[in-house]
Amino acid sequence: MGNREDLLAGARQVIFERGVAKATARDIAAAAGVSLAAIGYHFGSKDELVSAALTESLGTGIGDRMEAIVDETAALPLLEGFATMWDRMPEVFAANREALLASLENTMRVSRDARASRAIAEATEQAHLGIAEGLRAARPDLSEEDLTAIAKLDFLLVQSLGILWLVSPDVLPSGEELARAVAAIASNGQA
């Protein structure tokens, strides 16, 4: 690994152990085995490094697992695949609990920083594109507009249900309930 990758790994380690608020640049550099100056060189600031580390961690931990579920359910009708995805997401959230907690903490921090908020907005757009790409590979029959809409809905559900899961996992709606709601909205709109 290079210094950049070492810093991302070091940041994840420190953040998951101590939380975002208690993660210092010095601790991250020490965990990465690099100089403190490397943070500024590669990321501009500790805060930008933290956001990058969390974005990457959630993208691989949750995003890659979501893509695998989409692939596994590609032969099912779309609504059934959607329901299966959301029935399986609590296990994905559990496997990524520390990253979800740190991401929530980081979101509160960046909400007060316009520059950091823009970076999160850009990461969100990249997440939408990544989800749409996975859907496109599994369901090539969908239009670009449908792929984009589903990707945005999936991202929104990951964000909101991930937070809800952290607070009260027992109240998450089932995949069937979510699929039923989507189907009811769609069928009611056809009348």
LOSE-682717 format. One record per residue: residue in three letters; x, y, z of N, C-alpha, C in turn. Coordinates in steps of 0.1 Angstrom, whole numbers, plus 2048, in hexadecimal, padded with zeros to 3 digits. Layout:
REM LOSE-682717
ALAXYZXYZXYZ/...
//
This chain:
REM LOSE-682717
MET8087F480080080080080980C800/GLY8038177FA80A8247FB80582C806/ASN80B8388088078408147F8844814/ARG7F28468087E484A8077DB83E80D/GLU7DE8328087D682680C7D982381B/ASP7E682581F7E982382D7E182D836/LEU7E083A8327D88448397CA84083A/LEU7C483C82F7B683882F7B482C839/ALA7BC8228397BB8178427BE81B850/GLY7C78248537CA8298607BE831865/ALA7B883A85D7AD8428617A1839865/ARG79E82E85D79482586079681F86E/GLN7A281A8707A681487C7A381D888/VAL7A88298877A7832893798837894/ILE79183988A78383E88A77B833891/PHE77D82688C77581C8917788198A0/GLU78481B8A47888198B27838248BB/ARG7848318B678283C8BF7768458BC/GLY7728448AF76784D8AB76E8598A3/VAL76686089B76B86B89377087689C/ALA76887A8A676C8858AF7798838B6/LYS77D8778B97898758C17958708B8/ALA79286F8AB79D86B8A27A687889F/THR7B28778A37BB8828A07C487F894/ALA7C988988D7D28888827DE880886/ARG7E48838927EF87C8977ED86D898/ASP7E186A89E7DE85B8A07DC854893/ILE7D685B8897D485587C7E1853875/ALA7EA85D8757F785C86F7FF850875/ALA7FE84F88380584488A800837886/ALA7F38368857ED8298817F0825873/ALA7F282F86B7F582D85C80482B85A/GLY80C82E86481B82D86382183785A/VAL81B84385982084E85082185A858/SER82786485182987185881C879859/LEU81B88286280F88A86480D893857/ALA81889785181789F845810898839/ALA81188B83A80B88382F7FC88582E/ILE7F58888397E788A8397E4897830/GLY7EB8A28337E98AE82B7EC8AC81C/TYR7F78A581A7FB8A280C7F189B804/HIS7EB89080A7E28878037D488B803/PHE7D089280F7C18948107BE8A3813/GLY7C88AB8167C58B98197C38BC828/SER7BC8B382F7B98B483D7B58A7843/LYS7B58A68507B189A8577A2898854/ASP79A8A285478B8A185278889B844/GLU79089F83A78E89A82C79288B82C/LEU79D8888337A187A83479687183B/VAL79187684678686F84D77A86C844/SER77687683D76B87583476E86B829/ALA77A86C82377E86281877E85481E/ALA78485282A78584582F77783F832/LEU76E84783776084283A75983F82D/THR75A848823754846816758839810/GLU76583681076B82A80A76681E812/SER76781F81F763814828754810826/LEU74B81A82573D81682373B812815/GLY74281780B7418137FD7458047FB/THR74F8008027537F280174B7E980A/GLY7497ED8167427E58207337E381D/ILE72D7EE81A71E7EE81771C7ED808/GLY7227F68017207F67F27237E97EB/ASP72E7E47EE7327D77E87287CC7EC/ARG7247CC7F871A7C17FC70D7C37F6/MET7087D07F46FC7D37ED6FD7CE7DF/GLU7087D17D870A7CC7CA7097BD7C9/ALA70F7B67D370F7A87D37007A37D4/ILE6F87A97DD6EA7A57DF6E37A77D2/VAL6E57B37CB6DE7B67BF6E27AB7B4/ASP6EE7A77B46F279C7AB6EC78F7AE/GLU6EB78C7BB6E577F7BF6D677F7BD/THR6D078A7BC6C178B7BA6BD78F7AC/ALA6C678F7A36C47947956B978C78E/ALA6B877F7916AE77778A6A0778790/LEU69F77E79B6927817A268B78C79B/PRO67D78D79C67679979767C7A579F/LEU67C7B17996837BC79F67E7BF7AD/LEU6717BF7AF66B7C37BC66F7B87C7/GLU6707AC7C36747A17CC6837A27CF/GLY68B7A67C56997A87C869B7B47D1/PHE6937BE7D06947CA7D96907C67E7/ALA6867BE7E96827B97F668D7B17FC/THR6937A87F469D7A07FA6A97A87FE/MET6AD7B27F66B87BB7FA6B67C1808/TRP6AA7C780A6A77CE8166A57C4822/ASP6A17B881F6A17AE82A6AF7AA82F/ARG6B97AB8266C67A78296CF7B382E/MET6CA7BF82D6D37CA8316D67CB840/PRO6CD7C68496D17C78576DE7BF859/GLU6E17B48536ED7AD8546F97B584F/VAL6F67BC8447017C583E7047D0848/PHE6F97D684D6FB7E18577037DC863/ALA7007D08687077CA8747167C8871/ALA7197C48657277C286172E7CF85F/ASN7277DA85E72D7E785C72A7F1867/ARG7267EC8737217F587E72B800881/GLU7377FE88374180888674281387B/ALA74280E86F742818864736820864/LEU72A81A86671E82286771E82C872/LEU72282887E72383288972D83D886/ALA73883A88074284587D73C84E872/SER73584886873085085D72585A863/LEU71D85586C71385E87271A869879/GLU72486688172B87088873287A87E/ASN73787587473E87E86A733886862/THR72888186071D889859719895862/MET71989386F71589E8777218A9877/ARG72D8A48767388AD8757388B5868/VAL7368AE85D7378B585072B8BE84D/SER7208BB8547148C48517178D2855/ARG7218D585C7248E386072F8E9858/ASP7348E184E73F8E584673B8E5837/ALA73A8F08317358F082373E8E9819/ARG74B8EA81B7548E38127538D4814/ALA7528CF8207518C18237438BC81E/SER7398C481F72C8C081B72C8BE80B/ARG7338C78047348C57F673B8B87F2/ALA7458B47FA74C8A87F874389C7FA/ILE73B89D8047318928077278917FC/ALA72289D7F771989D7EB71F8967DF/GLU72C8997DD7338927D27348837D4/ALA73787F7E07378717E472A86A7E2/THR71F8727E571286C7E370F86A7D5/GLU7128737CC7118717BE7188657B9/GLN7248637BE72C8587BA72684B7BF/ALA72084B7CB7198407D070D83C7C7/HIS7058467C36FA8447BA6FF83D7AD/LEU7098427A770F83D79B71382E79D/GLY71A82C7A971E81E7AC7138147AD/ILE7098197B46FD8107B66F680D7A8/ALA6F58187A06EF8167936F780D78A/GLU70480E78B70C80578370A7F6787/GLY7097F47947077E67986F97E1794/LEU6EF7EA7956E27E67906E27E4781/ARG6E97EC77A6E97EB76B6EF7DD767/ALA6F97D976E6FF7CC76B6F67C076D/ALA6EE7C17786E57B777C6D77B7775/ARG6D37C37716C67C576B6C77CF75F/PRO6CE7C97546D07D27486C37D6741/ASP6B87D17456AB7D473E6A67E2743/LEU6AB7E774F6A67F37546AB7FF74D/SER6A280974C6A78167456B081D74E/GLU6B88267486C182F7506BA83775B/GLU6AE83C7586A68437616A283A76D/ASP69D82E76A69A8257756A682177D/LEU6B181E7776BD81B77E6C1826788/THR6C18327836C483E78B6BA83F797/ALA6AD83E7946A383F79F6A58347A9/ILE6A78287A56A981D7AF6B581F7B7/ALA6C08237B06CD8257B76CB8307C2/LYS6C483B7BE6C28457C86B98417D4/LEU6AF8397D16A78337DB6AF82A7E4/ASP6B78217DE6BF8187E66C98207EF/PHE6CF82A7EA6D88327F26D18397FE/LEU6C583E7FB6BD8458056BA83B810/LEU6B582F80C6B28258166BD82081E/VAL6C981F8186D581B81F6D882582A/GLN6D78328266DB83C8306D183C83B/SER6C483D8386BA83E8426B883184A/LEU6B88268446B681984B6C3816853/GLY6CE81A84E6DB8188556DB81F863/ILE6D682B8626D583386F6CA82D878/LEU6BF82A8726B482487A6B9816881/TRP6C180E8796C680287E6CF80488A/LEU6D780F8896E08128946D98158A1/VAL6CE81C89F6C68218AB6BD8168B0/SER6B58108A76AB8068AB6A97FC8A0/PRO6B27F289F6B17E88946A47E0894/ASP69D7DF89F6907D889F6857DE897/VAL6867EB89467B7F288E67D7F487F/LEU6877EE8796897EF86A67E7E8863/PRO6797EF85866F7E88506757DC849/SER66D7D28466727C783F6737CA830/GLY67B7C282967C7C481A66E7C3814/GLU6667BA8196587B88136507C5815/GLU6517CB8216497D782464E7E281B/LEU65B7E48196607EE81065B7EC802/ALA65C7DF7FD6587DC7F06497DE7EE/ARG6417DB7F86337DD7F86307EC7F6/ALA6377F47FE6358037FD6388087EF/VAL6438037E96478087DC63D8037D2/ALA6387F77D362E7F17CA6217F97CB/ALA61D7FC7D76108037DA6118117D4/ILE61C8187D561E8257D061D8247C0/ALA62481B7BB6248197AC6168167A7/SER60F80D7AD6028097A85F88147AA/ASN5F981B7B55F08267B75F28317AD/GLY5FE8337A960183D79F5FC83A791/GLN5F982D78F5F48297825E582B780/ALA5DE82D78B5D082E78A5CB83B784/
//
